[in-house]
Amino acid sequence: MAAYEPELEQIVAELNRAAPGSREQRAEPVDLSSLDKILAQAARRSASDVLLIAGAPVAMRIDGVLSPQPGPALSPEETRSLVLGLLTPNQAQELQRNKSVDFCFSRESLGRFRANIHFQRGTVAASLRLLPEKIPSLESLHLPPGLKRLAEARQGLVLITGPTGCGKSSTLAALVDLINTQRRDHVVTIEDPIEYVHANRSAIIEQIEVGRDAPDFASSVRSILRQNPDVILVGEMRDPETIATVLTAAETGHLVLSTLHTNDTSQAVSRILDSFPAANQSQIRQQLSLALLAVVAQQLVPGANDNGRFPAVEILMASGGVRSLIRKGEDHQIYSAISTGRSEGMLTMEQSLAEMVRAGRIRRETAVAHCFRPTDLQRYLQN
């Protein structure tokens, strides 16, 4: 047994004693006022994340930069005390079973937060993400207005890709909000955990949380297909079974929105194909070429004069030419298709960065540091 498992067992025991009558009731055997003070300070400083790790002071990520806060390093007991009261008994059992648990929680007058509680060096640690109170719009996220077209589509697969913390969930939320405003559709989201809570407006929205409302993404998508949805949001395509089910949904008259962890759009195509055995890839290529609508890769880039961060985006639209490249296995030519596809709404990461430099949003050296193809960036900056 690992050294930290007795502590996990103790957490489970304490939480079960604290909330014996309800498996979902928020158990608070400790006072959360200290955590509330930290979260309030993070909100005042417009931090995106808070890290609580034994052996280090409280740290906040502000405009993408990690900033340790004044004060002594947290002890193992202090980190444990700060986060223990957030867990329900079921979540504590998941922590014991998987050594990590993801969930969202709300604190009165402070807002909603996404939490990952885990173990390091045998001690409890936490990463907390501050979620905006209001569902963002594409405009407030500084995303290209052309992305609105994706919320108007009736079927196909839209992928939002990028590294962790680049704003994928916010972009998806903005697209769902557009659909909710403009269309009388049935929208079903599958998330782990639910980050943005959507109120019904023109659309009817159901939000399913993996682990609470469904066992996993793949089985949930299969079930949803029998629930008469128009739009399906799958928080992440984590495994071949989920990917295959998503492709089938996108082929059969549904608009499907999802995410992948890839740096650019062509990598997203490769990641999907590489998830399957070589013998199945020809079939998956055919499916993907028919189902794909668009891939949007994004990264957050520091603004000029330290004025926040802005998204640089690469947009791949599934034109007839792009579908043919995917079908034929000529993925290496996708970037060329994007760079010459401005009239079809496409945009390379280097074109996006160059436009941001010309608009004064970011510095030239920042664009160079975040580009994938420096020679192309230099050419666009000279035009």
MIVEXPA-342374 format. One line per 8 residues: number of its first residue (from 1); for each residue x, y, z of N, C-alpha, C. Coordinates in steps of 0.1 Angstrom, whole numbers, plus 5000, padded with zeros to 4 digits. Layout:
BEGIN
NUM	X,Y,Z,X,Y,Z,X,Y,Z ~ ...
This chain:
BEGIN
1	5009,4988,5000,5000,5000,5000,5009,5012,5000 ~ 5005,5022,4992,5013,5035,4991,5012,5042,5004 ~ 5023,5050,5007,5024,5057,5020,5012,5066,5023 ~ 5006,5072,5012,4995,5081,5015,4981,5075,5016 ~ 4980,5062,5014,4967,5056,5014,4960,5056,5028 ~ 4967,5055,5039,4961,5056,5052,4954,5070,5054 ~ 4961,5080,5048,4955,5094,5049,4942,5094,5041 ~ 4942,5088,5029,4930,5087,5021,4919,5080,5028
9	4922,5069,5035,4912,5062,5042,4906,5071,5053 ~ 4915,5079,5060,4910,5088,5070,4901,5098,5065 ~ 4904,5104,5053,4896,5114,5046,4882,5108,5044 ~ 4881,5096,5038,4868,5090,5035,4861,5088,5048 ~ 4867,5083,5059,4860,5081,5071,4855,5093,5077 ~ 4863,5104,5077,4858,5117,5082,4846,5122,5074 ~ 4847,5121,5061,4836,5127,5053,4823,5118,5055 ~ 4824,5106,5056,4813,5097,5058,4806,5100,5072
17	4814,5103,5082,4809,5106,5095,4802,5120,5094 ~ 4808,5129,5086,4803,5143,5085,4789,5143,5078 ~ 4787,5134,5068,4775,5135,5060,4769,5121,5059 ~ 4765,5115,5070,4760,5101,5069,4747,5099,5061 ~ 4739,5110,5060,4726,5108,5054,4726,5110,5039 ~ 4737,5116,5033,4736,5119,5019,4750,5117,5012 ~ 4750,5110,5001,4762,5107,4994,4766,5119,4986 ~ 4757,5128,4983,4760,5140,4975,4761,5153,4982
25	4757,5152,4995,4758,5165,5003,4772,5169,5005 ~ 4774,5182,5004,4788,5188,5006,4792,5186,5020 ~ 4802,5179,5023,4806,5176,5037,4817,5187,5041 ~ 4815,5193,5052,4824,5203,5056,4829,5201,5071 ~ 4837,5191,5073,4842,5189,5087,4852,5200,5091 ~ 4857,5208,5082,4866,5219,5085,4860,5232,5081 ~ 4865,5243,5086,4860,5257,5083,4866,5261,5070 ~ 4858,5265,5060,4863,5269,5047,4865,5284,5046
33	4865,5291,5057,4867,5305,5056,4881,5309,5051 ~ 4891,5301,5055,4904,5305,5050,4905,5303,5035 ~ 4899,5292,5030,4899,5290,5015,4892,5301,5008 ~ 4880,5305,5014,4873,5316,5008,4881,5329,5007 ~ 4889,5332,5017,4897,5344,5016,4907,5343,5005 ~ 4913,5331,5003,4922,5329,4992,4915,5331,4978 ~ 4903,5325,4977,4896,5326,4965,4891,5340,4962 ~ 4888,5347,4972,4884,5361,4971,4895,5370,4966
41	4907,5367,4972,4919,5375,4967,4922,5371,4953 ~ 4921,5359,4949,4923,5355,4935,4914,5362,4926 ~ 4901,5363,4929,4892,5370,4921,4895,5384,4920 ~ 4899,5391,4931,4903,5405,4930,4915,5407,4921 ~ 4924,5398,4920,4936,5399,4912,4934,5394,4898 ~ 4922,5390,4895,4919,5384,4881,4927,5372,4878 ~ 4930,5364,4888,4938,5352,4886,4929,5342,4879 ~ 4936,5333,4871,4928,5322,4864,4929,5309,4872
49	4939,5308,4880,4941,5295,4887,4948,5298,4901 ~ 4945,5289,4910,4952,5289,4924,4958,5275,4926 ~ 4970,5275,4931,4977,5262,4934,4979,5262,4949 ~ 4975,5251,4955,4977,5248,4969,4985,5236,4971 ~ 4998,5237,4974,5008,5226,4974,5016,5227,4986 ~ 5017,5216,4994,5025,5216,5006,5040,5219,5002 ~ 5046,5227,5010,5060,5230,5008,5062,5243,5000 ~ 5051,5249,4995,5052,5261,4987,5041,5271,4992
57	5043,5284,4990,5032,5293,4994,5021,5292,4984 ~ 5009,5298,4988,4998,5298,4978,5003,5305,4966 ~ 5000,5299,4954,5004,5305,4941,4992,5308,4933 ~ 4992,5319,4925,4981,5323,4916,4987,5325,4902 ~ 4979,5321,4892,4983,5323,4878,4976,5335,4873 ~ 4983,5346,4870,4977,5359,4866,4983,5363,4853 ~ 4974,5364,4843,4978,5367,4829,4988,5356,4824 ~ 4986,5344,4828,4994,5333,4824,5007,5331,4832
65	5010,5340,4841,5023,5339,4848,5020,5335,4863 ~ 5027,5324,4867,5026,5319,4881,5032,5329,4891 ~ 5024,5333,4901,5029,5343,4910,5027,5338,4925 ~ 5038,5333,4931,5037,5329,4945,5032,5342,4954 ~ 5023,5339,4963,5018,5350,4971,5027,5352,4984 ~ 5027,5364,4990,5034,5366,5002,5029,5357,5013 ~ 5039,5352,5021,5035,5343,5032,5043,5331,5032 ~ 5042,5324,5043,5051,5311,5044,5045,5300,5035
73	5054,5290,5034,5050,5278,5026,5039,5271,5034 ~ 5029,5265,5027,5019,5257,5033,5024,5244,5038 ~ 5019,5240,5050,5023,5227,5055,5013,5216,5049 ~ 5017,5203,5050,5007,5193,5046,4994,5194,5053 ~ 4994,5197,5066,4981,5198,5073,4973,5210,5068 ~ 4980,5221,5064,4972,5233,5060,4966,5230,5046 ~ 4973,5224,5037,4967,5221,5024,4956,5211,5025 ~ 4957,5202,5034,4947,5192,5036,4934,5199,5042
81	4936,5208,5051,4925,5215,5058,4918,5224,5048 ~ 4926,5230,5039,4920,5240,5029,4910,5233,5020 ~ 4914,5220,5015,4906,5214,5005,4897,5203,5009 ~ 4899,5198,5021,4891,5186,5026,4876,5189,5026 ~ 4872,5201,5030,4858,5203,5031,4851,5205,5018 ~ 4858,5206,5007,4852,5207,4994,4846,5194,4989 ~ 4851,5182,4994,4848,5169,4989,4835,5164,4994 ~ 4827,5158,4986,4816,5149,4990,4822,5136,4994
89	4814,5127,5001,4819,5114,5003,4822,5106,4991 ~ 4814,5108,4980,4817,5100,4968,4830,5105,4961 ~ 4832,5118,4962,4844,5124,4956,4856,5119,4964 ~ 4855,5119,4977,4866,5114,4985,4869,5099,4982 ~ 4859,5091,4979,4862,5077,4976,4869,5077,4962 ~ 4865,5086,4953,4872,5086,4940,4886,5090,4942 ~ 4889,5099,4951,4902,5103,4953,4910,5091,4959 ~ 4904,5084,4967,4911,5072,4973,4913,5062,4962
97	4904,5060,4953,4905,5050,4943,4915,5054,4932 ~ 4914,5067,4927,4922,5071,4915,4933,5080,4918 ~ 4934,5084,4931,4945,5093,4936,4944,5107,4930 ~ 4932,5110,4923,4930,5123,4918,4915,5124,4915 ~ 4909,5136,4917,4895,5138,4914,4893,5152,4909 ~ 4884,5153,4899,4880,5166,4892,4866,5169,4895 ~ 4862,5181,4899,4849,5185,4901,4848,5200,4901 ~ 4835,5205,4900,4833,5219,4901,4825,5222,4914
105	4827,5234,4920,4820,5238,4932,4817,5252,4932 ~ 4808,5257,4940,4804,5271,4941,4806,5275,4955 ~ 4810,5288,4957,4811,5294,4970,4803,5307,4970 ~ 4794,5308,4980,4785,5319,4980,4792,5333,4979 ~ 4787,5341,4969,4793,5354,4967,4807,5354,4961 ~ 4812,5342,4958,4825,5341,4952,4825,5336,4938 ~ 4815,5327,4935,4814,5322,4921,4816,5307,4921 ~ 4819,5302,4908,4821,5288,4906,4836,5286,4903
113	4840,5273,4906,4854,5270,4905,4855,5255,4900 ~ 4865,5252,4892,4868,5239,4889,4880,5234,4897 ~ 4880,5222,4902,4890,5218,4911,4896,5204,4907 ~ 4909,5203,4908,4916,5190,4907,4923,5188,4920 ~ 4919,5178,4928,4926,5175,4940,4933,5162,4938 ~ 4946,5162,4942,4954,5150,4939,4965,5149,4951 ~ 4974,5140,4949,4984,5138,4958,4998,5140,4952 ~ 5007,5146,4960,5021,5147,4956,5030,5145,4968
121	5040,5137,4967,5049,5134,4979,5041,5130,4991 ~ 5030,5123,4989,5022,5117,4999,5013,5127,5006 ~ 5011,5140,5001,5003,5150,5007,4992,5155,4997 ~ 4981,5160,5003,4970,5165,4994,4975,5178,4988 ~ 4971,5180,4975,4974,5192,4968,4962,5195,4959 ~ 4961,5208,4955,4949,5212,4947,4953,5222,4937 ~ 4946,5221,4925,4946,5232,4915,4932,5236,4913 ~ 4930,5249,4915,4916,5255,4914,4915,5265,4903
129	4906,5263,4894,4904,5272,4883,4892,5281,4885 ~ 4893,5294,4884,4882,5303,4886,4874,5304,4873 ~ 4861,5301,4874,4852,5302,4862,4845,5315,4862 ~ 4844,5321,4850,4837,5334,4849,4822,5332,4853 ~ 4816,5342,4860,4802,5342,4864,4793,5342,4852 ~ 4797,5349,4841,4789,5350,4829,4795,5342,4818 ~ 4786,5335,4811,4791,5327,4799,4797,5337,4789 ~ 4809,5334,4785,4816,5344,4776,4810,5344,4762
137	4812,5355,4755,4808,5355,4741,4821,5354,4732 ~ 4820,5351,4720,4832,5351,4711,4839,5365,4711 ~ 4831,5375,4712,4836,5389,4712,4844,5391,4725 ~ 4839,5387,4736,4846,5390,4749,4859,5381,4750 ~ 4859,5370,4742,4871,5362,4742,4881,5366,4732 ~ 4877,5376,4724,4886,5382,4713,4888,5371,4702 ~ 4878,5363,4700,4880,5353,4689,4874,5358,4676 ~ 4879,5353,4664,4874,5358,4651,4859,5357,4650
145	4853,5368,4645,4838,5367,4644,4833,5357,4634 ~ 4842,5352,4625,4838,5342,4615,4835,5329,4622 ~ 4839,5327,4634,4836,5314,4641,4821,5313,4644 ~ 4814,5324,4643,4799,5323,4645,4793,5314,4635 ~ 4799,5312,4624,4793,5303,4614,4792,5289,4619 ~ 4801,5285,4628,4801,5272,4633,4789,5269,4642 ~ 4784,5279,4648,4771,5277,4656,4759,5277,4647 ~ 4760,5280,4635,4749,5279,4625,4748,5266,4618
153	4758,5258,4619,4758,5245,4612,4748,5235,4618 ~ 4743,5227,4609,4733,5217,4614,4738,5203,4616 ~ 4750,5200,4610,4756,5187,4613,4771,5188,4610 ~ 4778,5179,4616,4793,5178,4614,4800,5180,4627 ~ 4813,5177,4627,4822,5177,4639,4830,5190,4639 ~ 4829,5197,4650,4837,5209,4653,4847,5206,4664 ~ 4860,5207,4662,4869,5204,4672,4876,5217,4676 ~ 4878,5219,4689,4886,5230,4695,4898,5223,4701
161	4910,5227,4697,4922,5220,4702,4932,5231,4708 ~ 4941,5226,4715,4951,5234,4721,4956,5228,4734 ~ 4966,5234,4740,4972,5229,4753,4962,5232,4764 ~ 4965,5226,4776,4957,5228,4788,4958,5243,4791 ~ 4946,5248,4795,4945,5262,4799,4945,5272,4788 ~ 4942,5268,4776,4942,5278,4765,4928,5283,4762 ~ 4918,5279,4770,4905,5285,4768,4896,5276,4759 ~ 4898,5263,4758,4890,5255,4749,4875,5255,4755
169	4874,5253,4768,4861,5252,4774,4853,5265,4772 ~ 4860,5276,4773,4853,5289,4772,4848,5291,4757 ~ 4856,5286,4748,4852,5287,4734,4840,5279,4731 ~ 4840,5266,4736,4828,5258,4735,4816,5264,4741 ~ 4818,5270,4753,4807,5276,4760,4801,5288,4752 ~ 4809,5295,4746,4805,5306,4738,4797,5302,4726 ~ 4801,5291,4719,4794,5285,4708,4780,5280,4712 ~ 4780,5273,4724,4767,5267,4729,4758,5279,4732
177	4763,5290,4738,4755,5301,4741,4749,5308,4729 ~ 4757,5308,4718,4751,5313,4705,4740,5305,4700 ~ 4742,5291,4701,4731,5282,4697,4719,5284,4706 ~ 4721,5286,4719,4710,5288,4728,4703,5300,4726 ~ 4709,5310,4720,4703,5323,4717,4695,5323,4704 ~ 4700,5316,4694,4695,5317,4681,4687,5305,4676 ~ 4687,5294,4682,4681,5282,4677,4672,5275,4686 ~ 4661,5269,4681,4652,5261,4690,4656,5247,4689
185	4667,5243,4695,4673,5230,4694,4674,5223,4707 ~ 4675,5210,4707,4678,5203,4719,4693,5200,4720 ~ 4700,5206,4729,4714,5206,4731,4717,5197,4743 ~ 4726,5187,4742,4730,5179,4753,4745,5180,4754 ~ 4750,5183,4766,4765,5183,4768,4769,5172,4777 ~ 4781,5167,4775,4787,5156,4783,4800,5162,4788 ~ 4801,5164,4801,4813,5171,4806,4819,5164,4818 ~ 4831,5167,4821,4838,5161,4833,4848,5171,4838
193	4844,5180,4847,4831,5182,4852,4824,5193,4844 ~ 4811,5196,4848,4804,5207,4842,4810,5220,4847 ~ 4814,5228,4837,4821,5241,4841,4811,5253,4840 ~ 4805,5255,4828,4795,5266,4826,4781,5260,4827 ~ 4773,5266,4835,4759,5262,4836,4750,5270,4826 ~ 4744,5264,4817,4736,5271,4807,4721,5271,4811 ~ 4715,5282,4811,4700,5283,4813,4693,5282,4800 ~ 4681,5275,4800,4674,5274,4787,4669,5288,4782
201	4672,5290,4770,4666,5302,4763,4658,5298,4751 ~ 4663,5300,4739,4656,5295,4727,4658,5280,4727 ~ 4669,5274,4731,4672,5260,4731,4668,5254,4744 ~ 4667,5241,4744,4666,5233,4756,4679,5226,4758 ~ 4686,5228,4770,4699,5223,4772,4699,5213,4784 ~ 4704,5201,4781,4707,5191,4792,4722,5191,4794 ~ 4727,5190,4806,4741,5189,4809,4743,5176,4818 ~ 4751,5167,4812,4754,5154,4818,4768,5155,4823
209	4770,5151,4836,4783,5151,4842,4788,5137,4843 ~ 4800,5134,4837,4806,5120,4838,4809,5118,4853 ~ 4806,5106,4857,4808,5102,4871,4796,5104,4880 ~ 4788,5114,4876,4776,5116,4884,4763,5112,4877 ~ 4762,5116,4864,4750,5113,4856,4753,5102,4846 ~ 4765,5098,4843,4769,5088,4833,4783,5082,4837 ~ 4785,5070,4833,4798,5063,4837,4810,5068,4829 ~ 4808,5072,4817,4819,5076,4808,4814,5083,4796
217	4823,5089,4788,4819,5097,4776,4813,5088,4766 ~ 4819,5076,4763,4815,5068,4751,4801,5063,4753 ~ 4798,5057,4765,4784,5052,4767,4774,5063,4768 ~ 4778,5075,4773,4769,5086,4773,4765,5091,4759 ~ 4775,5092,4750,4772,5096,4737,4762,5086,4730 ~ 4765,5073,4732,4756,5063,4726,4741,5065,4732 ~ 4740,5067,4745,4727,5069,4751,4720,5082,4745 ~ 4728,5093,4744,4723,5105,4739,4717,5104,4725
225	4723,5096,4717,4717,5094,4703,4703,5089,4703 ~ 4698,5084,4714,4684,5079,4715,4676,5089,4722 ~ 4681,5101,4725,4674,5112,4732,4670,5123,4723 ~ 4670,5122,4710,4666,5132,4700,4673,5145,4702 ~ 4687,5145,4702,4694,5158,4703,4696,5164,4689 ~ 4698,5177,4689,4702,5183,4676,4717,5187,4677 ~ 4722,5191,4689,4736,5194,4691,4741,5187,4703 ~ 4753,5181,4702,4759,5173,4712,4773,5180,4715
233	4776,5182,4728,4789,5187,4732,4796,5176,4740 ~ 4807,5171,4735,4815,5161,4742,4827,5168,4748 ~ 4829,5169,4761,4839,5177,4767,4853,5173,4762 ~ 4856,5160,4760,4869,5156,4755,4868,5142,4748 ~ 4874,5141,4737,4875,5128,4730,4887,5120,4735 ~ 4885,5112,4746,4896,5106,4753,4901,5093,4748 ~ 4893,5085,4741,4896,5072,4737,4890,5068,4724 ~ 4895,5057,4718,4890,5054,4704,4874,5051,4704
241	4869,5046,4715,4855,5043,4715,4847,5056,4715 ~ 4851,5066,4722,4844,5079,4722,4846,5085,4708 ~ 4858,5085,4703,4860,5091,4690,4851,5085,4679 ~ 4850,5071,4679,4842,5065,4669,4827,5068,4670 ~ 4823,5069,4683,4809,5072,4685,4806,5087,4681 ~ 4815,5096,4684,4814,5110,4680,4813,5111,4665 ~ 4822,5104,4658,4822,5105,4643,4808,5100,4637 ~ 4803,5089,4643,4790,5084,4639,4779,5094,4641
249	4779,5101,4653,4769,5111,4656,4770,5123,4646 ~ 4782,5127,4643,4784,5138,4634,4780,5135,4619 ~ 4781,5122,4616,4777,5117,4602,4762,5116,4601 ~ 4755,5115,4612,4741,5111,4611,4731,5123,4615 ~ 4735,5135,4611,4726,5146,4613,4727,5154,4626 ~ 4738,5153,4633,4740,5161,4645,4752,5170,4644 ~ 4751,5182,4650,4762,5190,4652,4769,5186,4665 ~ 4782,5182,4664,4790,5177,4675,4801,5187,4678
257	4803,5191,4690,4814,5200,4694,4822,5192,4704 ~ 4836,5193,4703,4844,5185,4712,4858,5191,4712 ~ 4867,5186,4720,4881,5191,4722,4891,5180,4720 ~ 4903,5184,4717,4915,5175,4717,4927,5183,4722 ~ 4936,5176,4727,4949,5183,4732,4959,5182,4721 ~ 4959,5191,4711,4969,5191,4701,4973,5206,4698 ~ 4985,5208,4693,4989,5222,4691,4984,5229,4679 ~ 4982,5221,4668,4977,5227,4656,4966,5218,4650
265	4960,5223,4639,4948,5216,4634,4952,5203,4627 ~ 4963,5203,4619,4966,5190,4613,4970,5179,4623 ~ 4976,5183,4634,4978,5173,4645,4966,5167,4650 ~ 4955,5174,4649,4942,5169,4654,4937,5158,4645 ~ 4939,5159,4632,4936,5149,4623,4944,5136,4625 ~ 4957,5138,4627,4967,5127,4630,4963,5120,4643 ~ 4960,5128,4653,4957,5123,4667,4945,5113,4666 ~ 4934,5117,4658,4923,5109,4657,4926,5096,4650
273	4933,5097,4639,4937,5085,4631,4946,5076,4639 ~ 4956,5081,4647,4965,5073,4654,4959,5066,4666 ~ 4947,5070,4670,4940,5064,4681,4935,5050,4677 ~ 4935,5046,4664,4930,5034,4659,4941,5025,4653 ~ 4939,5012,4653,4948,5003,4647,4949,5006,4632 ~ 4961,5002,4626,4963,5005,4612,4953,4999,4603 ~ 4948,4988,4607,4938,4981,4599,4925,4989,4598 ~ 4922,4997,4608,4909,5005,4608,4911,5019,4603
281	4923,5023,4600,4925,5037,4597,4919,5042,4584 ~ 4918,5033,4574,4912,5036,4561,4897,5040,4563 ~ 4890,5032,4571,4876,5034,4574,4874,5047,4582 ~ 4883,5050,4592,4882,5062,4600,4885,5074,4591 ~ 4895,5073,4582,4897,5084,4573,4885,5088,4565 ~ 4878,5078,4560,4866,5080,4552,4855,5087,4561 ~ 4853,5082,4573,4844,5088,4582,4847,5102,4586 ~ 4860,5104,4589,4864,5118,4593,4863,5128,4581
289	4866,5123,4569,4865,5132,4558,4851,5137,4555 ~ 4841,5128,4559,4827,5131,4557,4821,5139,4569 ~ 4826,5136,4581,4820,5142,4593,4826,5155,4597 ~ 4839,5157,4594,4846,5169,4599,4840,5182,4593 ~ 4837,5192,4602,4833,5205,4597,4844,5215,4599 ~ 4851,5215,4610,4861,5225,4613,4870,5221,4624 ~ 4882,5226,4624,4891,5224,4636,4897,5238,4639 ~ 4896,5242,4652,4901,5255,4656,4911,5252,4667
297	4924,5255,4664,4935,5254,4674,4938,5268,4680 ~ 4939,5268,4693,4941,5281,4699,4952,5281,4710 ~ 4958,5292,4712,4967,5293,4723,4966,5308,4728 ~ 4968,5310,4741,4967,5323,4747,4981,5329,4747 ~ 4981,5342,4743,4994,5349,4741,4994,5362,4749 ~ 5005,5365,4756,5005,5377,4764,5004,5389,4756 ~ 4995,5398,4760,4993,5411,4753,5004,5421,4755 ~ 5004,5430,4745,5014,5441,4746,5011,5449,4759
305	5022,5455,4765,5021,5463,4777,5014,5456,4788 ~ 5016,5442,4788,5011,5434,4799,4996,5436,4802 ~ 4988,5438,4791,4974,5440,4792,4966,5427,4789 ~ 4968,5416,4798,4961,5404,4796,4967,5395,4786 ~ 4958,5385,4782,4962,5376,4771,4952,5375,4760 ~ 4956,5372,4748,4947,5372,4737,4949,5358,4730 ~ 4938,5353,4724,4939,5340,4717,4945,5342,4703 ~ 4955,5334,4700,4959,5333,4686,4953,5320,4681
313	4947,5320,4669,4940,5308,4664,4944,5303,4651 ~ 4943,5290,4648,4944,5284,4635,4931,5278,4632 ~ 4926,5281,4620,4912,5276,4616,4914,5267,4604 ~ 4909,5255,4605,4908,5246,4594,4894,5243,4591 ~ 4889,5247,4579,4876,5244,4575,4876,5232,4565 ~ 4866,5223,4567,4866,5211,4559,4860,5214,4545 ~ 4868,5220,4537,4865,5223,4523,4865,5209,4515 ~ 4861,5210,4503,4862,5198,4494,4876,5193,4493
321	4885,5203,4491,4900,5199,4490,4905,5193,4502 ~ 4902,5199,4514,4907,5193,4527,4901,5179,4529 ~ 4888,5177,4526,4882,5164,4527,4890,5153,4519 ~ 4893,5158,4507,4900,5149,4498,4914,5145,4503 ~ 4921,5155,4509,4934,5153,4515,4933,5142,4526 ~ 4923,5144,4535,4921,5135,4546,4919,5121,4541 ~ 4910,5120,4531,4906,5107,4525,4918,5100,4519 ~ 4926,5107,4512,4938,5101,4505,4950,5099,4514
329	4949,5104,4526,4961,5102,4535,4972,5112,4533 ~ 4969,5124,4527,4979,5134,4524,4978,5145,4534 ~ 4979,5141,4547,4978,5150,4558,4988,5161,4558 ~ 5000,5158,4552,5011,5168,4552,5008,5180,4543 ~ 4998,5179,4535,4994,5190,4527,4983,5199,4533 ~ 4978,5195,4545,4967,5203,4551,4971,5217,4554 ~ 4984,5219,4559,4988,5233,4563,4988,5242,4550 ~ 4993,5236,4539,4993,5244,4527,4978,5248,4523
337	4969,5239,4525,4955,5242,4522,4950,5253,4531 ~ 4954,5253,4543,4949,5263,4553,4955,5277,4548 ~ 4968,5277,4545,4975,5290,4542,4969,5297,4529 ~ 4963,5289,4521,4957,5294,4508,4942,5295,4509 ~ 4936,5292,4521,4922,5291,4521,4915,5302,4529 ~ 4921,5315,4528,4915,5326,4535,4900,5329,4530 ~ 4898,5327,4517,4884,5330,4512,4874,5320,4517 ~ 4879,5308,4522,4870,5298,4528,4869,5299,4543
345	4875,5309,4549,4875,5311,4563,4886,5305,4571 ~ 4897,5301,4564,4908,5294,4570,4919,5304,4574 ~ 4927,5300,4584,4937,5309,4590,4948,5301,4596 ~ 4960,5303,4593,4971,5297,4599,4975,5304,4612 ~ 4982,5297,4621,4986,5303,4634,4995,5315,4631 ~ 5004,5314,4621,5013,5325,4618,5006,5337,4612 ~ 4995,5335,4604,4987,5346,4599,4980,5353,4611 ~ 4975,5345,4620,4968,5350,4632,4977,5359,4640
353	4989,5354,4643,4999,5361,4651,5003,5374,4644 ~ 5005,5373,4631,5009,5385,4624,4999,5396,4624 ~ 4986,5392,4623,4975,5401,4624,4975,5408,4638 ~ 4977,5400,4648,4977,5405,4662,4988,5415,4664 ~ 5000,5413,4658,5011,5422,4659,5007,5435,4652 ~ 5002,5435,4640,4998,5447,4632,4987,5455,4639 ~ 4978,5448,4647,4968,5454,4654,4973,5460,4667 ~ 4985,5457,4671,4991,5463,4683,4987,5455,4696
361	4981,5443,4694,4976,5435,4705,4988,5428,4712 ~ 4998,5424,4704,5009,5417,4710,5022,5422,4704 ~ 5033,5419,4711,5046,5424,4706,5051,5414,4695 ~ 5060,5419,4686,5066,5411,4676,5073,5399,4682 ~ 5081,5402,4692,5089,5391,4698,5080,5380,4705 ~ 5068,5384,4710,5059,5375,4715,5053,5366,4704 ~ 5050,5372,4693,5046,5364,4681,5056,5353,4677 ~ 5069,5357,4677,5080,5348,4673,5081,5337,4683
369	5079,5340,4696,5080,5330,4706,5069,5319,4705 ~ 5058,5323,4700,5046,5314,4700,5042,5308,4686 ~ 5050,5311,4676,5047,5306,4663,5053,5292,4661 ~ 5048,5285,4651,5053,5271,4648,5062,5271,4636 ~ 5061,5282,4627,5068,5282,4615,5074,5297,4614 ~ 5086,5299,4620,5091,5313,4620,5093,5319,4606 ~ 5097,5312,4596,5098,5317,4583,5085,5323,4577 ~ 5075,5315,4579,5062,5320,4575,5057,5332,4582
377	5060,5333,4595,5056,5344,4603,5063,5357,4598 ~ 5076,5356,4595,5084,5367,4590,5078,5372,4577 ~ 5074,5363,4569,5069,5367,4556,5055,5374,4557 ~ 5047,5369,4566,5034,5376,4569,5036,5390,4575 ~ 5046,5391,4584,5049,5404,4590,5054,5414,4580 ~ 5060,5410,4570,5065,5419,4560,5055,5424,4550 ~ 5044,5416,4549,5034,5420,4539,5026,5432,4543
